[in-house]
Amino acid sequence: MAYILVADDDDILAELVQFRLEGSGHEVQIAEDGEAALEQTRARTPDLIVLDSMMPILSGPEVLRTLRAEERFAKIPVLMLTARNGQEDIVGALRGGASEYMTKPFIPEELLARVEKLLASAASSDG
């Protein structure tokens, strides 16, 4: 079981992601904006973050930059889950340190598969 932070200002989508991840045995916490995501990450380091791009206060890319700049958070896998599907958005996020990038609407089983892959990869690199 992993501890996963879902940062998305769309309550319905965040709850759907939470439901699917909890159904796979993970513990999930939701942050409703970028600032809350950083506060919650500093309070308890997640094993993985599912991060929206367009959020109030701090955007997903701003959160990602902040996380990658702090050594203790630099290796947390971050899966960007966003409606932004432009080439600049995708390439920018991956170059900015995102581990994976998925666009909305998404296939819940694909999300679970990518989360499991990222968690397994992170676990193997820690050992």
N, CA, C and O atoms as a Tinker XYZ file with bonds, in Angstrom:
   508  protein
     1  N      0.846000   -1.192000    0.000000    73     2
     2  CA     0.000000    0.000000    0.000000    64     1     3
     3  C      0.879000    1.240000    0.000000    63     2     4     5
     4  O      1.853000    1.322000    0.749000    81     3
     5  N      0.537000    2.183000   -0.828000    73     3     6
     6  CA     1.274000    3.435000   -0.927000    64     5     7
     7  C      0.395000    4.581000   -0.447000    63     6     8     9
     8  O     -0.833000    4.498000   -0.449000    81     7
     9  N      1.061000    5.650000   -0.039000    73     7    10
    10  CA     0.368000    6.883000    0.319000    64     9    11
    11  C      0.464000    7.809000   -0.883000    63    10    12    13
    12  O      1.562000    8.191000   -1.288000    81    11
    13  N     -0.689000    8.177000   -1.461000    73    11    14
    14  CA    -0.737000    8.962000   -2.686000    64    13    15
    15  C     -1.489000   10.264000   -2.446000    63    14    16    17
    16  O     -2.565000   10.278000   -1.850000    81    15
    17  N     -0.900000   11.354000   -2.923000    73    15    18
    18  CA    -1.542000   12.664000   -2.861000    64    17    19
    19  C     -2.123000   12.978000   -4.230000    63    18    20    21
    20  O     -1.417000   12.930000   -5.237000    81    19
    21  N     -3.409000   13.298000   -4.264000    73    19    22
    22  CA    -4.082000   13.696000   -5.504000    64    21    23
    23  C     -4.355000   15.190000   -5.410000    63    22    24    25
    24  O     -5.116000   15.632000   -4.549000    81    23
    25  N     -3.739000   15.966000   -6.290000    73    23    26
    26  CA    -3.912000   17.413000   -6.285000    64    25    27
    27  C     -4.717000   17.814000   -7.516000    63    26    28    29
    28  O     -4.211000   17.796000   -8.638000    81    27
    29  N     -5.973000   18.175000   -7.289000    73    27    30
    30  CA    -6.868000   18.558000   -8.383000    64    29    31
    31  C     -7.994000   19.405000   -7.798000    63    30    32    33
    32  O     -8.557000   19.066000   -6.758000    81    31
    33  N     -8.318000   20.507000   -8.470000    73    31    34
    34  CA    -9.378000   21.382000   -7.968000    64    33    35
    35  C    -10.760000   20.933000   -8.414000    63    34    36    37
    36  O    -11.754000   21.539000   -8.012000    81    35
    37  N    -10.855000   19.899000   -9.224000    73    35    38
    38  CA   -12.136000   19.329000   -9.643000    64    37    39
    39  C    -12.508000   18.240000   -8.627000    63    38    40    41
    40  O    -11.969000   17.134000   -8.663000    81    39
    41  N    -13.435000   18.570000   -7.725000    73    39    42
    42  CA   -13.785000   17.650000   -6.638000    64    41    43
    43  C    -14.243000   16.285000   -7.139000    63    42    44    45
    44  O    -13.845000   15.253000   -6.597000    81    43
    45  N    -15.066000   16.282000   -8.157000    73    43    46
    46  CA   -15.605000   15.012000   -8.667000    64    45    47
    47  C    -14.486000   14.146000   -9.230000    63    46    48    49
    48  O    -14.419000   12.949000   -8.951000    81    47
    49  N    -13.614000   14.751000  -10.017000    73    47    50
    50  CA   -12.514000   13.984000  -10.585000    64    49    51
    51  C    -11.570000   13.499000   -9.487000    63    50    52    53
    52  O    -11.143000   12.344000   -9.509000    81    51
    53  N    -11.243000   14.355000   -8.538000    73    51    54
    54  CA   -10.350000   13.960000   -7.442000    64    53    55
    55  C    -10.942000   12.792000   -6.654000    63    54    56    57
    56  O    -10.230000   11.862000   -6.275000    81    55
    57  N    -12.241000   12.851000   -6.413000    73    55    58
    58  CA   -12.885000   11.758000   -5.672000    64    57    59
    59  C    -12.923000   10.469000   -6.485000    63    58    60    61
    60  O    -12.807000    9.381000   -5.920000    81    59
    61  N    -13.084000   10.577000   -7.809000    73    59    62
    62  CA   -13.040000    9.396000   -8.669000    64    61    63
    63  C    -11.651000    8.748000   -8.607000    63    62    64    65
    64  O    -11.534000    7.533000   -8.446000    81    63
    65  N    -10.620000    9.554000   -8.734000    73    63    66
    66  CA    -9.249000    9.041000   -8.659000    64    65    67
    67  C     -9.009000    8.418000   -7.279000    63    66    68    69
    68  O     -8.435000    7.335000   -7.171000    81    67
    69  N     -9.452000    9.109000   -6.237000    73    67    70
    70  CA    -9.301000    8.590000   -4.877000    64    69    71
    71  C     -9.994000    7.231000   -4.745000    63    70    72    73
    72  O     -9.413000    6.290000   -4.205000    81    71
    73  N    -11.215000    7.127000   -5.227000    73    71    74
    74  CA   -11.987000    5.886000   -5.151000    64    73    75
    75  C    -11.251000    4.743000   -5.848000    63    74    76    77
    76  O    -11.148000    3.642000   -5.306000    81    75
    77  N    -10.738000    5.010000   -7.053000    73    75    78
    78  CA   -10.038000    3.963000   -7.812000    64    77    79
    79  C     -8.742000    3.547000   -7.117000    63    78    80    81
    80  O     -8.433000    2.357000   -7.042000    81    79
    81  N     -7.996000    4.503000   -6.618000    73    79    82
    82  CA    -6.724000    4.183000   -5.964000    64    81    83
    83  C     -6.943000    3.476000   -4.628000    63    82    84    85
    84  O     -6.224000    2.534000   -4.294000    81    83
    85  N     -7.930000    3.931000   -3.870000    73    83    86
    86  CA    -8.232000    3.261000   -2.604000    64    85    87
    87  C     -8.739000    1.844000   -2.850000    63    86    88    89
    88  O     -8.478000    0.936000   -2.061000    81    87
    89  N     -9.466000    1.663000   -3.949000    73    87    90
    90  CA    -9.941000    0.345000   -4.318000    64    89    91
    91  C     -8.807000   -0.629000   -4.624000    63    90    92    93
    92  O     -8.987000   -1.846000   -4.575000    81    91
    93  N     -7.641000   -0.078000   -4.940000    73    91    94
    94  CA    -6.454000   -0.902000   -5.186000    64    93    95
    95  C     -5.577000   -1.008000   -3.945000    63    94    96    97
    96  O     -4.462000   -1.525000   -4.006000    81    95
    97  N     -6.092000   -0.512000   -2.811000    73    95    98
    98  CA    -5.381000   -0.676000   -1.550000    64    97    99
    99  C     -4.495000    0.470000   -1.130000    63    98   100   101
   100  O     -3.762000    0.350000   -0.148000    81    99
   101  N     -4.541000    1.568000   -1.837000    73    99   102
   102  CA    -3.685000    2.709000   -1.487000    64   101   103
   103  C     -4.407000    3.671000   -0.544000    63   102   104   105
   104  O     -5.635000    3.738000   -0.510000    81   103
   105  N     -3.616000    4.397000    0.204000    73   103   106
   106  CA    -4.141000    5.475000    1.050000    64   105   107
   107  C     -4.036000    6.759000    0.235000    63   106   108   109
   108  O     -2.984000    7.054000   -0.331000    81   107
   109  N     -5.121000    7.521000    0.174000    73   107   110
   110  CA    -5.164000    8.701000   -0.690000    64   109   111
   111  C     -5.609000    9.922000    0.097000    63   110   112   113
   112  O     -6.534000    9.862000    0.908000    81   111
   113  N     -4.931000   11.025000   -0.162000    73   111   114
   114  CA    -5.331000   12.320000    0.389000    64   113   115
   115  C     -5.503000   13.263000   -0.799000    63   114   116   117
   116  O     -4.772000   13.172000   -1.785000    81   115
   117  N     -6.474000   14.168000   -0.697000    73   115   118
   118  CA    -6.754000   15.119000   -1.775000    64   117   119
   119  C     -6.327000   16.529000   -1.359000    63   118   120   121
   120  O     -6.570000   16.963000   -0.233000    81   119
   121  N     -5.686000   17.228000   -2.292000    73   119   122
   122  CA    -5.366000   18.652000   -2.134000    64   121   123
   123  C     -6.143000   19.396000   -3.208000    63   122   124   125
   124  O     -6.118000   19.006000   -4.375000    81   123
   125  N     -6.834000   20.466000   -2.824000    73   123   126
   126  CA    -7.714000   21.160000   -3.761000    64   125   127
   127  C     -7.028000   22.265000   -4.565000    63   126   128   129
   128  O     -7.640000   22.845000   -5.462000    81   127
   129  N     -5.778000   22.558000   -4.256000    73   127   130
   130  CA    -5.025000   23.551000   -5.031000    64   129   131
   131  C     -3.529000   23.284000   -4.863000    63   130   132   133
   132  O     -3.123000   22.451000   -4.053000    81   131
   133  N     -2.726000   23.997000   -5.634000    73   131   134
   134  CA    -1.286000   23.768000   -5.610000    64   133   135
   135  C     -0.633000   24.080000   -4.278000    63   134   136   137
   136  O      0.269000   23.366000   -3.841000    81   135
   137  N     -1.078000   25.132000   -3.639000    73   135   138
   138  CA    -0.505000   25.485000   -2.334000    64   137   139
   139  C     -0.796000   24.394000   -1.301000    63   138   140   141
   140  O      0.085000   24.016000   -0.529000    81   139
   141  N     -2.024000   23.893000   -1.287000    73   139   142
   142  CA    -2.384000   22.804000   -0.369000    64   141   143
   143  C     -1.565000   21.554000   -0.674000    63   142   144   145
   144  O     -1.173000   20.830000    0.242000    81   143
   145  N     -1.307000   21.298000   -1.949000    73   143   146
   146  CA    -0.497000   20.131000   -2.330000    64   145   147
   147  C      0.897000   20.222000   -1.717000    63   146   148   149
   148  O      1.408000   19.238000   -1.182000    81   147
   149  N      1.510000   21.395000   -1.795000    73   147   150
   150  CA     2.841000   21.559000   -1.208000    64   149   151
   151  C      2.795000   21.442000    0.318000    63   150   152   153
   152  O      3.661000   20.805000    0.918000    81   151
   153  N      1.787000   22.053000    0.944000    73   151   154
   154  CA     1.659000   21.976000    2.404000    64   153   155
   155  C      1.494000   20.528000    2.852000    63   154   156   157
   156  O      2.125000   20.096000    3.817000    81   155
   157  N      0.642000   19.776000    2.147000    73   155   158
   158  CA     0.390000   18.388000    2.523000    64   157   159
   159  C      1.621000   17.518000    2.257000    63   158   160   161
   160  O      1.883000   16.572000    3.001000    81   159
   161  N      2.370000   17.827000    1.213000    73   159   162
   162  CA     3.604000   17.088000    0.928000    64   161   163
   163  C      4.635000   17.341000    2.021000    63   162   164   165
   164  O      5.344000   16.421000    2.431000    81   163
   165  N      4.720000   18.560000    2.488000    73   163   166
   166  CA     5.686000   18.882000    3.551000    64   165   167
   167  C      5.267000   18.275000    4.890000    63   166   168   169
   168  O      6.121000   17.951000    5.715000    81   167
   169  N      3.970000   18.120000    5.109000    73   167   170
   170  CA     3.474000   17.532000    6.352000    64   169   171
   171  C      3.691000   16.019000    6.381000    63   170   172   173
   172  O      4.008000   15.449000    7.425000    81   171
   173  N      3.517000   15.376000    5.227000    73   171   174
   174  CA     3.711000   13.926000    5.118000    64   173   175
   175  C      4.093000   13.618000    3.675000    63   174   176   177
   176  O      3.296000   13.817000    2.759000    81   175
   177  N      5.289000   13.143000    3.484000    73   175   178
   178  CA     5.793000   12.900000    2.141000    64   177   179
   179  C      5.056000   11.734000    1.477000    63   178   180   181
   180  O      5.085000   10.611000    1.981000    81   179
   181  N      4.400000   11.999000    0.356000    73   179   182
   182  CA     3.685000   10.915000   -0.338000    64   181   183
   183  C      4.657000   10.018000   -1.111000    63   182   184   185
   184  O      5.777000   10.415000   -1.435000    81   183
   185  N      4.199000    8.810000   -1.391000    73   183   186
   186  CA     4.970000    7.892000   -2.225000    64   185   187
   187  C      4.825000    8.263000   -3.697000    63   186   188   189
   188  O      5.676000    7.928000   -4.521000    81   187
   189  N      3.730000    8.963000   -4.017000    73   187   190
   190  CA     3.452000    9.362000   -5.396000    64   189   191
   191  C      2.450000   10.513000   -5.364000    63   190   192   193
   192  O      1.613000   10.594000   -4.465000    81   191
   193  N      2.544000   11.399000   -6.351000    73   191   194
   194  CA     1.610000   12.514000   -6.467000    64   193   195
   195  C      0.944000   12.461000   -7.835000    63   194   196   197
   196  O      1.617000   12.337000   -8.859000    81   195
   197  N     -0.391000   12.556000   -7.844000    73   195   198
   198  CA    -1.158000   12.723000   -9.076000    64   197   199
   199  C     -1.499000   14.212000   -9.114000    63   198   200   201
   200  O     -2.195000   14.716000   -8.233000    81   199
   201  N     -1.008000   14.913000  -10.135000    73   199   202
   202  CA    -1.033000   16.373000  -10.134000    64   201   203
   203  C     -1.718000   16.934000  -11.373000    63   202   204   205
   204  O     -1.348000   16.613000  -12.502000    81   203
   205  N     -2.725000   17.779000  -11.145000    73   203   206
   206  CA    -3.391000   18.499000  -12.231000    64   205   207
   207  C     -2.517000   19.681000  -12.622000    63   206   208   209
   208  O     -1.723000   20.168000  -11.817000    81   207
   209  N     -2.664000   20.133000  -13.844000    73   207   210
   210  CA    -1.880000   21.271000  -14.317000    64   209   211
   211  C     -2.529000   22.606000  -13.954000    63   210   212   213
   212  O     -1.858000   23.519000  -13.474000    81   211
   213  N     -3.838000   22.713000  -14.185000    73   211   214
   214  CA    -4.531000   23.985000  -13.981000    64   213   215
   215  C     -5.259000   23.975000  -12.642000    63   214   216   217
   216  O     -6.347000   23.414000  -12.514000    81   215
   217  N     -4.632000   24.610000  -11.642000    73   215   218
   218  CA    -5.213000   24.693000  -10.303000    64   217   219
   219  C     -5.068000   26.115000   -9.786000    63   218   220   221
   220  O     -4.208000   26.866000  -10.246000    81   219
   221  N     -5.915000   26.481000   -8.823000    73   219   222
   222  CA    -5.783000   27.816000   -8.235000    64   221   223
   223  C     -4.531000   27.934000   -7.357000    63   222   224   225
   224  O     -3.938000   26.935000   -6.949000    81   223
   225  N     -4.161000   29.152000   -7.089000    73   223   226
   226  CA    -3.043000   29.569000   -6.242000    64   225   227
   227  C     -1.702000   29.209000   -6.872000    63   226   228   229
   228  O     -0.953000   30.104000   -7.265000    81   227
   229  N     -1.383000   27.922000   -6.977000    73   227   230
   230  CA    -0.176000   27.472000   -7.672000    64   229   231
   231  C     -0.587000   26.427000   -8.702000    63   230   232   233
   232  O     -1.349000   25.512000   -8.391000    81   231
   233  N     -0.087000   26.561000   -9.920000    73   231   234
   234  CA    -0.405000   25.590000  -10.967000    64   233   235
   235  C      0.395000   24.304000  -10.754000    63   234   236   237
   236  O      1.335000   24.267000   -9.960000    81   235
   237  N      0.011000   23.264000  -11.466000    73   235   238
   238  CA     0.751000   22.013000  -11.396000    64   237   239
   239  C      2.219000   22.178000  -11.750000    63   238   240   241
   240  O      3.080000   21.692000  -11.016000    81   239
   241  N      2.536000   22.860000  -12.870000    73   239   242
   242  CA     3.950000   23.066000  -13.194000    64   241   243
   243  C      4.711000   23.833000  -12.099000    63   242   244   245
   244  O      5.885000   23.553000  -11.858000    81   243
   245  N      4.059000   24.787000  -11.442000    73   243   246
   246  CA     4.718000   25.501000  -10.339000    64   245   247
   247  C      4.977000   24.569000   -9.158000    63   246   248   249
   248  O      6.036000   24.629000   -8.533000    81   247
   249  N      4.012000   23.713000   -8.858000    73   247   250
   250  CA     4.188000   22.732000   -7.785000    64   249   251
   251  C      5.339000   21.791000   -8.138000    63   250   252   253
   252  O      6.198000   21.508000   -7.303000    81   251
   253  N      5.347000   21.316000   -9.366000    73   251   254
   254  CA     6.388000   20.400000   -9.821000    64   253   255
   255  C      7.772000   21.037000   -9.709000    63   254   256   257
   256  O      8.705000   20.397000   -9.223000    81   255
   257  N      7.916000   22.275000  -10.147000    73   255   258
   258  CA     9.206000   22.988000  -10.042000    64   257   259
   259  C      9.652000   23.085000   -8.592000    63   258   260   261
   260  O     10.820000   22.860000   -8.277000    81   259
   261  N      8.717000   23.421000   -7.708000    73   259   262
   262  CA     9.050000   23.556000   -6.284000    64   261   263
   263  C      9.494000   22.221000   -5.708000    63   262   264   265
   264  O     10.480000   22.155000   -4.973000    81   263
   265  N      8.767000   21.157000   -6.039000    73   263   266
   266  CA     9.124000   19.827000   -5.535000    64   265   267
   267  C     10.499000   19.401000   -6.028000    63   266   268   269
   268  O     11.305000   18.890000   -5.250000    81   267
   269  N     10.770000   19.602000   -7.289000    73   267   270
   270  CA    12.042000   19.162000   -7.864000    64   269   271
   271  C     13.213000   19.987000   -7.344000    63   270   272   273
   272  O     14.356000   19.529000   -7.377000    81   271
   273  N     12.942000   21.198000   -6.863000    73   271   274
   274  CA    14.000000   22.048000   -6.319000    64   273   275
   275  C     14.361000   21.682000   -4.880000    63   274   276   277
   276  O     15.427000   22.063000   -4.396000    81   275
   277  N     13.482000   20.947000   -4.191000    73   275   278
   278  CA    13.735000   20.555000   -2.805000    64   277   279
   279  C     14.235000   19.114000   -2.787000    63   278   280   281
   280  O     13.534000   18.198000   -3.216000    81   279
   281  N     15.443000   18.927000   -2.293000    73   279   282
   282  CA    16.108000   17.618000   -2.363000    64   281   283
   283  C     15.271000   16.476000   -1.806000    63   282   284   285
   284  O     15.241000   15.392000   -2.390000    81   283
   285  N     14.591000   16.701000   -0.688000    73   283   286
   286  CA    13.836000   15.597000   -0.070000    64   285   287
   287  C     12.599000   15.195000   -0.870000    63   286   288   289
   288  O     12.042000   14.120000   -0.645000    81   287
   289  N     12.163000   16.044000   -1.801000    73   287   290
   290  CA    10.997000   15.733000   -2.628000    64   289   291
   291  C     11.356000   15.477000   -4.087000    63   290   292   293
   292  O     10.481000   15.151000   -4.890000    81   291
   293  N     12.612000   15.618000   -4.433000    73   291   294
   294  CA    13.042000   15.581000   -5.836000    64   293   295
   295  C     12.747000   14.253000   -6.524000    63   294   296   297
   296  O     12.583000   14.216000   -7.743000    81   295
   297  N     12.679000   13.172000   -5.770000    73   295   298
   298  CA    12.499000   11.860000   -6.403000    64   297   299
   299  C     11.087000   11.290000   -6.259000    63   298   300   301
   300  O     10.838000   10.154000   -6.662000    81   299
   301  N     10.167000   12.059000   -5.693000    73   299   302
   302  CA     8.781000   11.578000   -5.608000    64   301   303
   303  C      8.233000   11.447000   -7.030000    63   302   304   305
   304  O      8.280000   12.410000   -7.795000    81   303
   305  N      7.715000   10.275000   -7.397000    73   303   306
   306  CA     7.103000   10.161000   -8.720000    64   305   307
   307  C      5.880000   11.080000   -8.821000    63   306   308   309
   308  O      5.043000   11.122000   -7.919000    81   307
   309  N      5.797000   11.809000   -9.926000    73   307   310
   310  CA     4.670000   12.715000  -10.160000    64   309   311
   311  C      4.018000   12.347000  -11.485000    63   310   312   313
   312  O      4.654000   12.388000  -12.538000    81   311
   313  N      2.741000   11.988000  -11.417000    73   311   314
   314  CA     1.958000   11.699000  -12.611000    64   313   315
   315  C      1.071000   12.907000  -12.876000    63   314   316   317
   316  O      0.160000   13.199000  -12.102000    81   315
   317  N      1.337000   13.596000  -13.954000    73   315   318
   318  CA     0.489000   14.726000  -14.338000    64   317   319
   319  C     -0.777000   14.159000  -14.965000    63   318   320   321
   320  O     -0.713000   13.360000  -15.900000    81   319
   321  N     -1.924000   14.574000  -14.447000    73   319   322
   322  CA    -3.232000   14.153000  -14.972000    64   321   323
   323  C     -3.997000   15.433000  -15.253000    63   322   324   325
   324  O     -4.492000   16.077000  -14.328000    81   323
   325  N     -4.100000   15.810000  -16.529000    73   323   326
   326  CA    -4.592000   17.126000  -16.862000    64   325   327
   327  C     -5.329000   17.149000  -18.204000    63   326   328   329
   328  O     -5.144000   16.269000  -19.045000    81   327
   329  N     -6.145000   18.145000  -18.380000    73   327   330
   330  CA    -6.845000   18.329000  -19.653000    64   329   331
   331  C     -5.930000   18.959000  -20.699000    63   330   332   333
   332  O     -6.250000   18.956000  -21.888000    81   331
   333  N     -4.804000   19.493000  -20.268000    73   331   334
   334  CA    -3.878000   20.145000  -21.213000    64   333   335
   335  C     -3.168000   19.071000  -22.028000    63   334   336   337
   336  O     -2.414000   18.260000  -21.491000    81   335
   337  N     -3.423000   19.082000  -23.343000    73   335   338
   338  CA    -2.863000   18.029000  -24.175000    64   337   339
   339  C     -1.998000   18.541000  -25.314000    63   338   340   341
   340  O     -1.722000   17.817000  -26.270000    81   339
   341  N     -1.576000   19.785000  -25.209000    73   339   342
   342  CA    -0.706000   20.351000  -26.238000    64   341   343
   343  C      0.715000   19.821000  -26.107000    63   342   344   345
   344  O      1.158000   19.449000  -25.020000    81   343
   345  N      1.412000   19.795000  -27.220000    73   343   346
   346  CA     2.792000   19.297000  -27.228000    64   345   347
   347  C      3.656000   20.062000  -26.226000    63   346   348   349
   348  O      4.451000   19.459000  -25.505000    81   347
   349  N      3.504000   21.385000  -26.176000    73   347   350
   350  CA     4.301000   22.194000  -25.241000    64   349   351
   351  C      4.020000   21.803000  -23.791000    63   350   352   353
   352  O      4.933000   21.738000  -22.969000    81   351
   353  N      2.742000   21.544000  -23.486000    73   351   354
   354  CA     2.368000   21.162000  -22.120000    64   353   355
   355  C      3.005000   19.832000  -21.742000    63   354   356   357
   356  O      3.599000   19.700000  -20.672000    81   355
   357  N      2.877000   18.855000  -22.622000    73   355   358
   358  CA     3.372000   17.511000  -22.334000    64   357   359
   359  C      4.897000   17.508000  -22.224000    63   358   360   361
   360  O      5.451000   17.023000  -21.238000    81   359
   361  N      5.562000   18.043000  -23.227000    73   359   362
   362  CA     7.030000   18.055000  -23.225000    64   361   363
   363  C      7.553000   18.912000  -22.076000    63   362   364   365
   364  O      8.526000   18.545000  -21.417000    81   363
   365  N      6.909000   20.051000  -21.835000    73   363   366
   366  CA     7.326000   20.922000  -20.731000    64   365   367
   367  C      7.230000   20.234000  -19.383000    63   366   368   369
   368  O      8.127000   20.363000  -18.549000    81   367
   369  N      6.137000   19.498000  -19.164000    73   367   370
   370  CA     5.965000   18.798000  -17.889000    64   369   371
   371  C      7.002000   17.691000  -17.732000    63   370   372   373
   372  O      7.586000   17.530000  -16.660000    81   371
   373  N      7.230000   16.935000  -18.789000    73   371   374
   374  CA     8.210000   15.845000  -18.700000    64   373   375
   375  C      9.622000   16.387000  -18.504000    63   374   376   377
   376  O     10.397000   15.840000  -17.721000    81   375
   377  N      9.952000   17.450000  -19.207000    73   375   378
   378  CA    11.270000   18.077000  -19.008000    64   377   379
   379  C     11.374000   18.734000  -17.640000    63   378   380   381
   380  O     12.464000   18.859000  -17.082000    81   379
   381  N     10.228000   19.153000  -17.102000    73   379   382
   382  CA    10.207000   19.787000  -15.784000    64   381   383
   383  C     10.251000   18.799000  -14.632000    63   382   384   385
   384  O     10.293000   19.198000  -13.468000    81   383
   385  N     10.242000   17.522000  -14.948000    73   383   386
   386  CA    10.394000   16.528000  -13.894000    64   385   387
   387  C      9.210000   15.615000  -13.663000    63   386   388   389
   388  O      9.243000   14.791000  -12.750000    81   387
   389  N      8.155000   15.739000  -14.470000    73   387   390
   390  CA     7.029000   14.810000  -14.324000    64   389   391
   391  C      7.492000   13.411000  -14.721000    63   390   392   393
   392  O      8.248000   13.242000  -15.677000    81   391
   393  N      7.031000   12.422000  -13.980000    73   391   394
   394  CA     7.401000   11.032000  -14.261000    64   393   395
   395  C      6.534000   10.442000  -15.372000    63   394   396   397
   396  O      6.999000    9.625000  -16.166000    81   395
   397  N      5.280000   10.861000  -15.419000    73   395   398
   398  CA     4.308000   10.380000  -16.404000    64   397   399
   399  C      3.371000   11.531000  -16.729000    63   398   400   401
   400  O      3.289000   12.505000  -15.980000    81   399
   401  N      2.661000   11.417000  -17.854000    73   399   402
   402  CA     1.711000   12.443000  -18.265000    64   401   403
   403  C      0.501000   11.764000  -18.872000    63   402   404   405
   404  O      0.630000   11.002000  -19.830000    81   403
   405  N     -0.671000   12.033000  -18.327000    73   403   406
   406  CA    -1.926000   11.509000  -18.860000    64   405   407
   407  C     -2.895000   12.668000  -19.063000    63   406   408   409
   408  O     -2.900000   13.635000  -18.302000    81   407
   409  N     -3.710000   12.550000  -20.103000    73   407   410
   410  CA    -4.693000   13.600000  -20.343000    64   409   411
   411  C     -6.089000   13.140000  -19.942000    63   410   412   413
   412  O     -6.418000   11.954000  -19.976000    81   411
   413  N     -6.890000   14.122000  -19.562000    73   411   414
   414  CA    -8.306000   13.893000  -19.239000    64   413   415
   415  C     -9.109000   14.086000  -20.514000    63   414   416   417
   416  O     -8.750000   14.939000  -21.326000    81   415
   417  N    -10.161000   13.347000  -20.722000    73   415   418
   418  CA   -10.620000   12.245000  -19.882000    64   417   419
   419  C     -9.630000   11.082000  -19.967000    63   418   420   421
   420  O     -8.885000   10.958000  -20.939000    81   419
   421  N     -9.633000   10.241000  -18.946000    73   419   422
   422  CA    -8.658000    9.164000  -18.881000    64   421   423
   423  C     -9.363000    7.835000  -18.632000    63   422   424   425
   424  O    -10.526000    7.790000  -18.231000    81   423
   425  N     -8.640000    6.778000  -18.877000    73   423   426
   426  CA    -9.143000    5.425000  -18.634000    64   425   427
   427  C     -8.679000    5.037000  -17.226000    63   426   428   429
   428  O     -7.475000    4.948000  -16.985000    81   427
   429  N     -9.611000    4.804000  -16.292000    73   427   430
   430  CA    -9.211000    4.504000  -14.913000    64   429   431
   431  C     -8.223000    3.346000  -14.790000    63   430   432   433
   432  O     -7.308000    3.414000  -13.969000    81   431
   433  N     -8.381000    2.300000  -15.571000    73   431   434
   434  CA    -7.450000    1.162000  -15.496000    64   433   435
   435  C     -6.049000    1.555000  -15.965000    63   434   436   437
   436  O     -5.055000    1.042000  -15.452000    81   435
   437  N     -5.972000    2.460000  -16.935000    73   435   438
   438  CA    -4.666000    2.942000  -17.387000    64   437   439
   439  C     -4.003000    3.750000  -16.272000    63   438   440   441
   440  O     -2.803000    3.617000  -16.033000    81   439
   441  N     -4.782000    4.579000  -15.598000    73   439   442
   442  CA    -4.244000    5.345000  -14.470000    64   441   443
   443  C     -3.670000    4.393000  -13.421000    63   442   444   445
   444  O     -2.553000    4.597000  -12.944000    81   443
   445  N     -4.426000    3.356000  -13.058000    73   443   446
   446  CA    -3.953000    2.392000  -12.066000    64   445   447
   447  C     -2.676000    1.712000  -12.533000    63   446   448   449
   448  O     -1.746000    1.541000  -11.744000    81   447
   449  N     -2.614000    1.322000  -13.797000    73   447   450
   450  CA    -1.422000    0.661000  -14.329000    64   449   451
   451  C     -0.208000    1.576000  -14.271000    63   450   452   453
   452  O      0.886000    1.139000  -13.913000    81   451
   453  N     -0.395000    2.836000  -14.620000    73   451   454
   454  CA     0.739000    3.779000  -14.590000    64   453   455
   455  C      1.177000    4.072000  -13.156000    63   454   456   457
   456  O      2.371000    4.195000  -12.881000    81   455
   457  N      0.216000    4.183000  -12.250000    73   455   458
   458  CA     0.551000    4.395000  -10.830000    64   457   459
   459  C      1.355000    3.213000  -10.311000    63   458   460   461
   460  O      2.386000    3.405000   -9.665000    81   459
   461  N      0.903000    1.996000  -10.581000    73   459   462
   462  CA     1.613000    0.800000  -10.109000    64   461   463
   463  C      3.026000    0.737000  -10.693000    63   462   464   465
   464  O      3.976000    0.384000   -9.994000    81   463
   465  N      3.158000    1.079000  -11.967000    73   463   466
   466  CA     4.470000    1.070000  -12.621000    64   465   467
   467  C      5.411000    2.083000  -11.966000    63   466   468   469
   468  O      6.573000    1.776000  -11.702000    81   467
   469  N      4.907000    3.284000  -11.706000    73   467   470
   470  CA     5.729000    4.315000  -11.070000    64   469   471
   471  C      6.134000    3.914000   -9.652000    63   470   472   473
   472  O      7.279000    4.121000   -9.248000    81   471
   473  N      5.197000    3.342000   -8.901000    73   471   474
   474  CA     5.501000    2.911000   -7.530000    64   473   475
   475  C      6.535000    1.792000   -7.530000    63   474   476   477
   476  O      7.441000    1.790000   -6.697000    81   475
   477  N      6.410000    0.840000   -8.455000    73   475   478
   478  CA     7.372000   -0.263000   -8.541000    64   477   479
   479  C      8.754000    0.257000   -8.921000    63   478   480   481
   480  O      9.765000   -0.189000   -8.378000    81   479
   481  N      8.790000    1.190000   -9.843000    73   479   482
   482  CA    10.061000    1.776000  -10.282000    64   481   483
   483  C     10.728000    2.544000   -9.133000    63   482   484   485
   484  O     11.938000    2.446000   -8.926000    81   483
   485  N      9.918000    3.308000   -8.391000    73   483   486
   486  CA    10.456000    4.067000   -7.253000    64   485   487
   487  C     10.974000    3.125000   -6.186000    63   486   488   489
   488  O     12.023000    3.381000   -5.594000    81   487
   489  N     10.261000    2.042000   -5.931000    73   487   490
   490  CA    10.673000    1.075000   -4.904000    64   489   491
   491  C     11.975000    0.388000   -5.298000    63   490   492   493
   492  O     12.834000    0.159000   -4.447000    81   491
   493  N     12.129000    0.055000   -6.576000    73   491   494
   494  CA    13.348000   -0.628000   -7.022000    64   493   495
   495  C     14.552000    0.303000   -7.007000    63   494   496   497
   496  O     15.679000   -0.149000   -6.805000    81   495
   497  N     14.331000    1.596000   -7.218000    73   495   498
   498  CA    15.455000    2.544000   -7.201000    64   497   499
   499  C     15.853000    2.924000   -5.777000    63   498   500   501
   500  O     16.974000    3.376000   -5.545000    81   499
   501  N     14.931000    2.740000   -4.816000    73   499   502
   502  CA    15.258000    3.024000   -3.415000    64   501   503
   503  C     16.137000    1.933000   -2.814000    63   502   504   505
   504  O     16.975000    2.199000   -1.952000    81   503
   505  N     15.936000    0.707000   -3.278000    73   503   506
   506  CA    16.629000   -0.425000   -2.697000    64   505   507
   507  C     18.003000   -0.549000   -3.205000    63   506   508
   508  O     18.727000   -1.462000   -2.809000    81   507
